[in-house]
Amino acid sequence: MQQANTNIVIRNPFGTMDVPDPGDAEVMHYAITATLAGDAADGNAAQWASIRPASDPLEGAWASRWNGGADPTIAGDTPEAWKQGRAEVRVAGDRVYLKFDWDSGRRHGLIDAVREGGIGLIGKYINLTNPVIVRPWVGLVVDASRIDGCFPNGRLDFRR
């Protein structure tokens, strides 16, 4: 009997499936066209989470929400509806990993992003519950309690 290869290296600090090719050409093309102003008029500007900021600017507990697609596992869901959940951010070198959930923790996603210019994040999202769903994602770290984010179909934001 042959033993399975167990020398799999996981990049992300959560120990989940990695986001495939988080800096590929699709991501870079999307990053060039995506715009996030980070101003008071942005859809993520109003306070909607109740998680206190930690002393570290990014790492720790966050709240997450996304729209721009209907989750077929949630009855009556629409692309416009916000799917909210919990999130955790971990930093490993120049990479930022944002693991989040929705649907009361039944669904999970992971973003693998690289820092760009101090406040920008450029990377890719993978739906850990349904790994065929992979999208480019761009984020803007507005402050220690707000990360504005978008993907080609909608928003994927984080707040404390």
Protein Blocks (a to p, Z undefined) as FASTA:
>chain_A
ZZddfkbccfbfnlpacdehklbfklmmmmmmpccehpakbmklpccbfcdcdfblkgcc
dddddehiacfkbghiafklccddddddddehjbccddddeehhlaccddddddeehlac
cdddddfklmmbccddddddfblmbccdddfklccdddZZ
